[in-house]
Amino acid sequence: MQYSSEITEMCRVAQGTNHGPAPIPQEGAWTQAREIKDINGLTHGVGWCAPQQGACKLTLNIKEGIIEEALIETIGCTGMTHSAAMASEILPGKTILEAMNTDLVCDAINVAMRELFLQIVYGRSQSAFSEGGLPIGAGLEDLGKGLRSVSGTMYGTNAKGPRYLEMAEGYVSEIGLDSNDEIIGYKFVSLGKMMDAIKKGVDANKALEDASGIYGRFADAVKTIDPRKE
């Protein structure tokens, strides 16, 4: 180690009491994190690319500094899906420090990793006060039945008004309008449930019917329209 001449000529002064790092909440306990292996927790975060044409929601489950589970959800940019595929192979098994210094191909995923790193090392994880943390697989449970991301897709123009395309319940196949042409409900298809049924041998039309539902006052609609065509 090299010291400048100014430092070399100084006399030594004791630093006094050193209590170490401030404890952070982790999995139902207070931890003084000194090394990467001291970090635990499950958390979520969002990242975006420089042109802001796409975003990534990243979920990590970390045990003793190692990423044991990763869920990568992307929206807005088609190329991000391929980057997410790579990230699903790259992230598990790495320490959070390694993951911070790994090219995850897509800027949005890189930014999400940065945001999660900050949350987790400052004790802001979603599982901070969950005793023992959350098991590996907790991230997958966020997707629910059919293992599909929850997404909302709406579109509207000043000339023709709003169109509901995708809701939490699923793909919107019809929207119901009242006598004022205002939306009062919609019919949806849970694509995850439908595909699961088809894979089990259920007829496609029957699977579609069983996976369909309505929301709001759809039954009272004066007319219904296909939001993608009408």
Order of alpha helices (4+ residues) and beta strands (2+ residues): alpha-beta-beta-beta-beta-beta-alpha-alpha-alpha-alpha-beta-beta-beta-beta-alpha-alpha-beta-beta
